[in-house]
């Protein structure tokens, strides 16, 4: 399990610089954050179908378990 974030006010989207100023919607981006709270990888979601596997492969290969 992993936590997900809801950001109805756009506060986090602004802080991570992913808020589209034209339509006030967040860009489709996935941040992988390591145990230290640092951003390990940023994925721009181009194809929703391929995206989950791409992120999972990255996490399995690059982030330590527990």
C-alpha positions, 0 to 999 in steps of 0.5 A, spaced: 500 500 500 502 507 498 498 513 500 495 517 495 494 525 495 488 529 494 489 536 492 482 540 491 485 547 492 491 546 488 496 547 493 500 542 492 500 542 485 502 549 485 508 547 490 510 542 485 510 547 479 505 542 475 499 547 475 497 549 468 496 556 469 491 557 463 486 552 465 488 551 473 488 544 472 494 540 475 498 536 469 498 529 469 505 527 473 507 522 478 512 523 483 516 517 486 518 520 493 523 516 497 524 514 504 528 521 505 522 525 502 526 527 496 523 526 489 527 520 486 523 521 479 518 525 476 514 521 470 510 525 465 503 521 464 503 520 456 500 514 456 495 512 461 495 504 459 503 504 460 504 508 466 503 504 472 508 498 469 513 504 468 513 507 475 512 500 478 519 497 474 522 504 476 521 503 483 522 495 483 529 497 480 531 503 484 528 504 491 530 499 496 525 495 500 524 497 507 
